[in-house]
C-alpha cells in the first residue's frame, strides 16, 4: 500500500507537468482553434533562456525565471500570434498546424545551432530531500511540483472566473461573435490567451528541466504526452486537460512499476487510441458541431 | 608567347595543387554529433581532431599530413551505414567512428567489403565476434570489461543480488547479456531486469522498480545522458549508495555524466577503461590539452578518439607505407608502448579479432570527481608491451 502511494505521488508530479502543458493546448484551441504542435518547444525555449541567464549572465535561478517568463510572453505569446497565427488562421486548421510544426523545427535547430546538441545540467528550484510521513517516503521535489502546479491552476482559475478580463476571455472562447456584439475587444483577449499559454510553458520548463536536463529536443516527448493528455481529458476543456495529464502521469508510473518500464510510453498512446475510438470528445470534453 | 604563358599557368597550378594532393593522407570520420549519442560522438571527434592537429604539427605520418572530413550520423544506424558508403567512395586510408554499437554494426559491413580499416568506439561484444578483419576497437569489449566488474561486485562488494538497468540498444543489450552471464557464474542473482529506452528522460519508474527489488547492488548500463538522469532520480528518491552501491561501466561516471548529474553522482562506482583522472602523467597532460582546446573536460570517448589516431600513426610508421590491407594485417599482432609513442597514453596490444588489452581502473565519484580506487591488470588476450 505504501508503495502504491509512493508511485502515485511520483506519477502525479509527472502528470501535473503534462497537465500544465496540456492546458496550453486547450486554451489555444478554445480561443483560436489552433493546435500548436510547437507546444513542447514552447517549454524548451524558456528553459534555454533561463540557462542562458544562469550561465552567461550569472543570474540566480529566480531572476532568470522571471526574465524567461517575460521574454516568453513577448516571443511565444505576442510575437507568435502576430507572426504565425494571425496570417495563417484564415487558411484553416491544417495549414496552421503545419506552420506550428515548422516552428518546432526552427526552434529546435535554432537552439541547437546556438547551444549545441549536448545535454546541460539545470538547477533544481526546490530542495531535493526525502520526507517520511507515517512510514511512507516522499520526494520533496515531487511534492513541490504538485503544489506548484496546484497553485498555478488555482491562480488561473481565479483569474478566469474572478476577474472581468478572465470572464471576457471565457466569453470569447465560448462564442466569439456574441463577444463582439457585447463590445468585448476579442483581438486583445485572444492575445492574452497566447500570453497565458507562454507563461504556463515557462512555469512547466522551470519544473521539468531539472529532471529531464536541458537539451534542444527537451520538448519532444513532453509536447507529445501533453497532446495525448489534452485529447484524453477533452481538447475543449481546461479541466479536461488537467485530468488527462494527471491520468497519463499516474498510469504511466503504475504500469512501469507493476508491468514493465519498457511499455511505459505506450500507456498514453493506448489511452489516446481508446478515447479517440470510444469517446472522441475526451473524458470531460463536450461534443462540438462545426459548420461545413 | 601564348604557349609560354599557358605552360607557366599550368606549371603554377601543378606546383600549388600537387603538394596538397600528394602529401595528405585522407581520414574520414563518422560520428554521433546529434541525437542521443551526441556526448559520446562529440568527445570522440574532438579527441581525434586534437591528435590529428598535433600529428600534423609534428610533420604528419611518414611525412604526410592527415586531412580529415567528418560527418554526423545523428546517432542513427541507417545514416551511419550511408555515411560509411560515402566514405568508401572517397577512398580514405582510415575510417574513424562511429561510437554507438548499433551504428558500428550497420556501418562495419560496408567498410569490410571495401577493405577499409575502421576505428570504432563501440563496446558491444559481438562487433569483434564476426570475423571482420578491418574493425579495431579503441576501448574494451564488453567481453573483457564485464568479468572485471563481476569480480568486483561478487568479490569486493560481496553482493548476492543485483538489479540491472540497461538501455535497449545494441550496446545495452550486449552489456546486459554479458553481466547476467558473469553474475550467474558467480551465483549472484539478477532480481530485476530493467529495460530503458535510448533518450529516455523520466526514470522515476525504473528507480521505483529497482527499490522494490531491493538488490545488494544496482548495476547501470546506460549511455551518458541517461546515466545522469538516472543518478538524479536515484537522489530524488533517496537511494542510499552506501547501503546499495550503484555500479556500472565507464558511461556511468564519465566527466559529462558528473557534470550533468551534479552531486547526485557522488558515490557511484564504475570500471573505467580510460579516464583523465587516472594516476598517469600522460593522461593528465592530455586532459589539460583537451580542456584548453575545447573548454570542456574530456570523457573516455575523447581519450578513445585521441589514442586511436596515435595507434594508427605508430602502426603505419612501423609498417613504413600506407597500405590498408597490410595495415589491417599488422594490427592483428600490434603492440604499442606508451614509452615509445606517448600519444597512445597507455601501452596497448591488439589481438586477431581487433580487440585490445591494457590496464584499467575501478573508480568512485567523490566530491564531483572520479577517484581511482584500484588499477586492474590487463585481461591477457594479448601481450601488452
HADDOCK unambig.tbl for C-alpha pairs under 7 A between the chains (distance, minus, plus):
assign (segid A and resid 117 and name CA) (segid B and resid 34 and name CA) 5.56 0.50 0.50
assign (segid A and resid 117 and name CA) (segid B and resid 38 and name CA) 6.32 0.50 0.50
assign (segid A and resid 118 and name CA) (segid B and resid 38 and name CA) 5.73 0.50 0.50
assign (segid A and resid 118 and name CA) (segid B and resid 39 and name CA) 5.77 0.50 0.50
assign (segid A and resid 119 and name CA) (segid B and resid 225 and name CA) 6.82 0.50 0.50
assign (segid A and resid 120 and name CA) (segid B and resid 260 and name CA) 6.06 0.50 0.50
assign (segid A and resid 121 and name CA) (segid B and resid 259 and name CA) 6.95 0.50 0.50
assign (segid A and resid 121 and name CA) (segid B and resid 260 and name CA) 4.55 0.50 0.50
assign (segid A and resid 121 and name CA) (segid B and resid 261 and name CA) 6.99 0.50 0.50
assign (segid A and resid 128 and name CA) (segid B and resid 236 and name CA) 5.80 0.50 0.50
assign (segid A and resid 129 and name CA) (segid B and resid 236 and name CA) 6.63 0.50 0.50
assign (segid A and resid 130 and name CA) (segid B and resid 237 and name CA) 6.83 0.50 0.50
assign (segid A and resid 130 and name CA) (segid B and resid 238 and name CA) 5.86 0.50 0.50
assign (segid A and resid 139 and name CA) (segid B and resid 236 and name CA) 5.95 0.50 0.50
assign (segid A and resid 139 and name CA) (segid B and resid 237 and name CA) 5.71 0.50 0.50
assign (segid A and resid 211 and name CA) (segid B and resid 229 and name CA) 6.70 0.50 0.50
assign (segid A and resid 212 and name CA) (segid B and resid 201 and name CA) 5.02 0.50 0.50
assign (segid A and resid 212 and name CA) (segid B and resid 202 and name CA) 6.64 0.50 0.50
assign (segid A and resid 212 and name CA) (segid B and resid 229 and name CA) 6.68 0.50 0.50
assign (segid A and resid 253 and name CA) (segid B and resid 205 and name CA) 5.58 0.50 0.50
assign (segid A and resid 256 and name CA) (segid B and resid 205 and name CA) 5.60 0.50 0.50
assign (segid A and resid 257 and name CA) (segid B and resid 205 and name CA) 5.52 0.50 0.50
assign (segid A and resid 257 and name CA) (segid B and resid 208 and name CA) 6.66 0.50 0.50
assign (segid A and resid 257 and name CA) (segid B and resid 209 and name CA) 5.38 0.50 0.50
assign (segid A and resid 261 and name CA) (segid B and resid 194 and name CA) 6.88 0.50 0.50
assign (segid A and resid 261 and name CA) (segid B and resid 195 and name CA) 6.56 0.50 0.50
assign (segid A and resid 261 and name CA) (segid B and resid 196 and name CA) 6.79 0.50 0.50
assign (segid A and resid 261 and name CA) (segid B and resid 205 and name CA) 6.63 0.50 0.50
assign (segid A and resid 261 and name CA) (segid B and resid 206 and name CA) 6.41 0.50 0.50
assign (segid A and resid 262 and name CA) (segid B and resid 195 and name CA) 5.81 0.50 0.50
assign (segid A and resid 262 and name CA) (segid B and resid 196 and name CA) 5.88 0.50 0.50
